[in-house]
Amino acid sequence: MLLAIASLAVLGLVLGGGLSLAARFMAVETDPLADELETMLPHLQCGQCGFAGCRPAAEALSAGKAPVTLCPPGGRALAARLADKLQVEVDLDEMDREPVVAFVHEERCIGCTKCILVCPTDCIVGAPKYVHTVIADSCVGGGDCVEACPTECIEMIPVAARADSPRNWTWPMPPSPQYELSQGAE
């Protein structure tokens, strides 16, 4: 019994030591700037920036392949902090664009599937040689599908802001009941 316990303990120590050595010598080095940019991002993994998550977005920012205004949930404050960190000029008016989603004009769609291949969120549904459509709640409004479409049957249309939609981070503030009451009392 004691021999079994001792052999398992020795085996655990040897394997644990081997794992710690492997972690030390086989560690993948990451870009320190990308690490720092990732800590600045909101970690929502929402895909509204056109990337699969905050880590790929941070890597694109550090490589200079993405604008600092890429994160709608972060808003103007995050864009300004990212611009300060990367020492670039930024036009914050770009952050005020209204949310848009792709819309397929079905009468012109030929079912070529080129839009499906470039969509980062797989929100376009269809099959080869059949009409496609867009699942609006999944669309992040990147516009890659518009550029890929050979028949120009896809356009980006504005979306009405809804408080219950996961892709809208800002919406109009409802009127205050106290304001309405004070206005009615006069």
Secondary structure as GFF3:
##gff-version 3
##sequence-region A 1 186
A	DSSP	alpha_helix	2	25	.	.	.	ID=ss1
A	DSSP	alpha_helix	32	40	.	.	.	ID=ss2
A	DSSP	alpha_helix	54	63	.	.	.	ID=ss3
A	DSSP	alpha_helix	75	86	.	.	.	ID=ss4
A	DSSP	three_ten_helix	92	96	.	.	.	ID=ss5
A	DSSP	beta_strand	100	104	.	.	.	ID=ss6
A	DSSP	alpha_helix	114	118	.	.	.	ID=ss7
A	DSSP	beta_strand	124	125	.	.	.	ID=ss8
A	DSSP	beta_strand	133	134	.	.	.	ID=ss9
A	DSSP	alpha_helix	144	148	.	.	.	ID=ss10
A	DSSP	beta_strand	154	158	.	.	.	ID=ss11
A	DSSP	alpha_helix	177	185	.	.	.	ID=ss12
###
